């Protein structure tokens, strides 16, 4: 029988990363105050106060809430990220995305709706005005998608 050290002197260290390795399967909701990396399988909702990384071998069946998130694996569920969501080329997402900033690499599979938090969105008319006046307007949008640039040039 194993006995685990239950020292009360252990303090939370936000610099340490929690890792769920490949081959590990978890059923149930996860919550973390610090960064979390998942390379295994999780069936349940995930709530991370800082950064969540889903590695290429990750398979998540549930909703995600995080400050920042990088997705390289499979996700079936909705994602709500308050800052930056990066969808890597190997990612396969089925679900809706809400984030302030979004990067989707070529090759990624995404089936769902995407919406940006209203304080960072830029619309087509604002984009046209930026280029018509020759100087940028005061927007908070960090990146303008290629599709907006193509439509604005018409």
Order of alpha helices (4+ residues) and beta strands (2+ residues): beta-beta-beta-beta-beta-beta-beta-beta-beta-beta-beta-beta-beta-beta-beta-beta-alpha-alpha
